[in-house]
Amino acid sequence: MEIFSLSGTSGTGKSTSALSFAYKHKIPAIIDDGLLIVNGQKVAGTSAKFEKNSLTAVKRATFFYEDHRKEVQAAIQHFFVSKILIIGTSDRMVKLIASRLEIGDIQHIYHVEDVRTSSEIKIAQFVRRTEGKHVIPIPYKQVEQNFFKKLVQRGVEIFSSKKERIGETTIVHPDFHRGAIHIHKKVFKDLTESSCLSHKEVEECQLNQMSMTGLPVIKVTLTLVYPIAENIFELTKRIQEQLQEDFLRYLSIELESIHISIQMTAKKKKLAQ
């Protein structure tokens, strides 16, 4: 059996990328958080996402329980798996999973930084911190809906670069994930205004759009006071760099793109005393 691994710290988007990674490398089977997934469908195992605490979640994800381990081992044999991808939070964890399932040594070791951009990783971490969302790379209909129904919602369909449907994901809010913070949309507005208005040439700043779906994008309209002393393109570049720096510093968000629309206004004359 040819064994691949994909590791990275929690909340960096490994499960979101798993289906595309497996498709690219022609890997039919995935081990993720206690589940065996074959061709995008759950065939064995129990998800660690629904454990009551983080300790039992780790045990479930690493096949500590004998009955769970044997169920997945039997399914691997039944489906004649030739290639498998193991997902975990570290190289040590994926090696432990391979050892407990007795499937052999890992030949191909990958890390989340190999398959996701820095911006994608940061937005995934931001969503984990603020919304407590975890992704399972199986269809919504295959997730246990009974007791956990309110904690489960549909994710997204995954397509290849050729627009072929690879599979779909499901979003869950595990019991053990607590302490998520809520950031009000006014925070984004205030940070954008503060960053833009720090430039003396900017009279007004309006945040038109802040998109956190996929890669983080903002659209801003600036009113500049005419005339300005420097090239407008250089000024716009400085403002974009300031926004990028401030969002990264204060919110740990690496903006993928910053769209700025410019409108001009004449310099206001002071009234005679």
WOZILIN-V731919 format. One line per field, one symbol per residue. phi: phi as a letter, one per 20 degrees, with the letter a starting at -180 (. if undefined). A space follows every 10 residues. Layout:
# WOZILIN-V731919
phi=???
This chain:
# WOZILIN-V731919
phi=.eddcccrfg nenfffegff ffffeldfdc dblndddcln cfdancfffd ffbfffffff fdlfefffff ffgfffffel fecbdddbeb ffffffffff eldoefecdc cgffdcfgff fffffffffe cmecddecfg feegdgfegf edbfecedce femeferbdc dccfgfecnf dddfffffff ffffffffef feebcceebc ddemefcccc ddddeeedfd ffffffffff fffgfffffe cldeffbced ddcdcfffef fff
